[in-house]
Amino acid sequence: MIKTILIDDEPLARSMVLEYLQQHPEFQVLAECNDGFEGVKAIQQHQPDLVFLDIQMPKLTGFEMLELLDQQPHIIFTTAFDEYALKAFEKNAVDYLLKPIRPDRFQKAIDKFKASFQAQVTPKIDTEKLQESMEEETNALERVVVKNGTQIKIIPVQQINYLEAYDDYVKIHTNEGMFLKNKTMSSFEKQLDPKQYVRVHRSFIVKVDQLQKIEPMEKDSYIATLLSGGKVNISKSGYARLKQIIGL
């Protein structure tokens, strides 16, 4: 049996997938989930072979949910997005299905999954690129989702005081504490509002209204003290960018 989970906040969409799967008795549906939180728990519990995953859902998007998984199953996206929005990423998932799902497209997705599954190759989905694509559609990064132990933490962007590079991760500093995110500084720099967040150093992005004072440190470099008490290095080029924003 092929262990399968459906994650979609639309009951009608889940019902359609279930109806199509009745023609394929080798698929065993272990769980139906209404949102990403339920989806993460179900995947951790059942370790499915295949997940039918919606993209736009309340609480967590499908992309955000995938970022929280330690081990990733095969994914077939089910989405109401226009085809162009995901065309560049089709090769990274087993397939994606546009709603309303046509029977012939569903069969094609099942055939692609079976070929991949029989070869025992799980496609690696570049969730960062997918998330960036979705954020480009909405023109702004509004929140960051992180794993905090066994808990899932949603951080509104406005709560971020500054970001700090940390090997393959980024440290997100907030008034509630520090959280790690497996994402690049360059990605954050592209997605954050440049009037509010400035890349002041290759290792730091700072929220402008958090600045308390800026002091010279060494030749052509500075150090900033933030309202939160944190300290951030500022390079020569970062200082120039900062001066433009704050009008020095």
C-alpha positions in Angstrom: 0.0 0.0 0.0 1.1 3.5 -0.8 0.7 5.7 2.3 -1.0 9.0 1.3 -2.1 12.2 3.1 -4.4 15.0 1.8 -3.7 18.5 3.0 -6.2 21.1 1.8 -8.5 23.6 3.6 -11.2 23.1 0.9 -13.3 19.9 1.7 -14.5 19.8 -1.9 -11.0 19.7 -3.2 -10.1 16.9 -0.8 -13.3 15.0 -1.8 -12.3 15.3 -5.5 -8.9 13.8 -4.8 -10.4 11.0 -2.7 -12.9 10.2 -5.6 -10.0 10.0 -8.1 -8.0 7.8 -5.7 -10.8 5.3 -5.6 -9.7 4.2 -9.0 -6.3 3.4 -7.5 -6.8 0.9 -4.6 -3.1 0.7 -3.9 -3.2 4.2 -2.3 -4.2 4.2 1.3 -5.3 7.6 2.6 -4.2 7.8 6.2 -5.2 11.4 7.0 -7.1 14.4 5.7 -5.8 17.8 7.1 -7.5 21.2 7.0 -4.3 23.3 7.4 -0.5 23.2 7.6 -0.3 22.6 11.3 -2.4 19.4 11.0 -0.4 18.5 8.0 3.0 18.7 9.8 1.7 16.5 12.7 0.1 14.0 10.3 3.3 13.6 8.2 5.4 13.2 11.4 3.0 10.6 12.7 2.3 8.5 9.5 5.5 9.1 7.4 3.6 9.0 4.2 4.9 8.1 0.7 2.8 10.8 -1.0 1.2 14.0 0.0 -1.4 16.0 -2.0 -0.7 19.5 -0.7 -2.5 22.8 -1.2 -0.4 26.0 -1.4 -2.6 28.7 0.0 -4.1 27.7 3.3 -4.8 29.6 6.6 -2.2 29.5 9.4 0.6 28.0 7.3 1.0 27.9 3.5 2.0 24.7 1.8 5.5 26.1 1.2 5.9 27.1 4.9 4.8 23.7 6.0 7.4 22.0 3.8 10.1 24.1 5.4 9.3 22.5 8.8 9.7 18.9 7.7 12.8 17.0 8.7 12.1 14.3 6.0 10.2 15.2 2.9 7.7 12.8 1.2 6.8 12.9 -2.4 4.6 16.0 -3.0 1.9 16.7 -5.6 0.7 20.2 -5.3 -3.0 21.1 -5.7 -3.4 24.7 -6.3 -5.7 27.4 -7.7 -2.7 29.5 -8.9 -2.3 30.1 -12.6 0.1 27.8 -14.3 2.8 30.4 -14.9 3.4 30.9 -11.2 4.7 27.4 -10.7 6.0 26.5 -14.2 9.6 27.1 -13.2 9.3 24.7 -10.3 7.4 21.8 -11.8 10.5 19.7 -12.0 11.1 20.0 -8.2 7.9 18.3 -7.2 6.3 15.1 -8.5 3.7 17.3 -10.2 1.1 20.0 -9.5 -2.6 20.0 -10.2 -4.6 23.1 -11.0 -8.1 23.3 -9.5 -10.6 22.2 -10.6 -8.5 19.0 -11.1 -9.2 17.2 -14.4 -9.2 13.4 -14.4 -6.6 13.2 -17.1 -4.2 15.5 -15.3 -4.7 13.5 -12.1 -3.9 10.3 -13.9 -0.7 11.9 -15.3 0.3 13.0 -11.8 -0.2 9.5 -10.5 1.8 8.0 -13.3 4.7 10.4 -12.6 4.6 9.6 -8.9 4.6 5.8 -9.5 7.7 6.2 -11.8 9.5 8.2 -9.2 8.4 6.0 -6.3 9.4 2.8 -8.0 12.8 4.3 -8.6 12.9 5.2 -4.9 13.9 8.8 -5.7 12.2 11.6 -3.7 12.4 14.8 -5.6 14.0 17.6 -3.6 11.7 20.6 -3.6 13.4 24.0 -3.3 11.0 25.4 -0.8 13.0 28.6 -0.5 12.5 29.3 -4.2 8.9 28.3 -4.0 8.3 30.6 -1.0 10.1 33.4 -2.7 7.9 33.0 -5.8 4.8 33.1 -3.7 6.0 36.2 -1.8 6.7 37.9 -5.2 3.1 37.4 -6.0 2.0 39.1 -2.8 4.9 41.7 -3.1 6.0 41.4 0.5 7.3 39.1 3.2 4.8 39.3 6.0 5.9 36.5 8.4 8.6 33.9 9.0 7.7 30.4 10.2 10.3 28.6 12.3 10.6 25.4 14.3 11.2 26.1 18.0 11.8 22.6 19.5 8.6 20.7 19.0 6.6 24.0 18.5 5.9 26.0 15.4 6.5 29.7 15.8 5.1 32.3 13.4 7.0 35.6 13.6 5.4 38.7 12.0 8.1 40.6 10.2 7.5 43.7 12.3 8.7 41.8 15.4 12.1 41.2 13.9 14.7 43.5 15.4 17.7 42.3 13.3 19.0 39.3 11.4 22.4 37.7 11.8 24.1 35.2 9.5 25.0 32.0 11.2 26.6 29.3 8.9 23.8 27.9 6.8 21.2 29.5 9.0 20.0 33.0 9.9 19.5 34.1 13.5 16.2 36.0 13.8 16.4 38.3 16.8 13.1 39.5 18.4 12.0 40.8 21.8 10.9 37.2 22.6 14.3 35.8 21.9 16.4 34.4 19.0 15.2 31.8 16.5 17.0 30.0 13.7 15.9 29.8 10.1 17.4 27.7 7.3 17.4 30.5 4.8 20.0 32.9 3.3 20.6 36.5 4.2 20.3 37.5 0.5 16.9 35.9 0.4 15.7 38.0 3.4 17.3 41.1 1.9 15.3 40.7 -1.3 12.0 40.1 0.5 12.1 42.6 3.3 10.9 46.2 2.9 14.2 48.2 2.1 12.8 51.3 3.8 12.5 49.4 7.1 15.3 46.8 6.9 18.8 47.6 5.7 21.7 45.2 5.0 24.4 47.0 7.0 27.0 44.3 6.9 27.4 40.9 5.1 26.3 39.3 8.4 23.6 41.7 9.6 20.3 43.2 8.5 18.8 45.7 10.9 15.4 47.2 11.4 15.9 51.0 11.1 13.6 52.0 13.9 15.6 49.8 16.3 18.7 51.9 16.0 19.7 53.7 19.2 23.2 54.9 18.4 26.0 54.4 15.9 29.7 54.6 16.9 32.9 54.4 14.9 34.8 51.1 15.6 37.7 50.8 13.2 38.7 52.4 9.9 35.6 52.7 7.7 33.5 50.5 10.1 31.0 51.2 12.8 29.0 49.4 15.5 25.3 50.1 16.2 23.5 49.7 19.5 19.8 48.8 19.2 16.9 49.6 21.5 16.7 45.9 22.3 20.3 46.0 23.6 21.8 44.1 20.6 24.9 45.3 18.8 25.3 45.1 15.1 28.5 45.6 13.0 28.2 48.1 10.1 30.5 48.1 7.1 31.5 51.0 5.0 29.0 50.1 2.2 26.3 49.3 4.8 26.8 52.7 6.4 26.3 54.4 3.1 23.1 52.5 2.5 21.9 53.3 6.0 22.7 57.1 5.6 20.5 57.1 2.5 17.5 55.6 4.4 17.7 57.7 7.6 18.8 60.9 5.8 22.2 61.5 7.4 
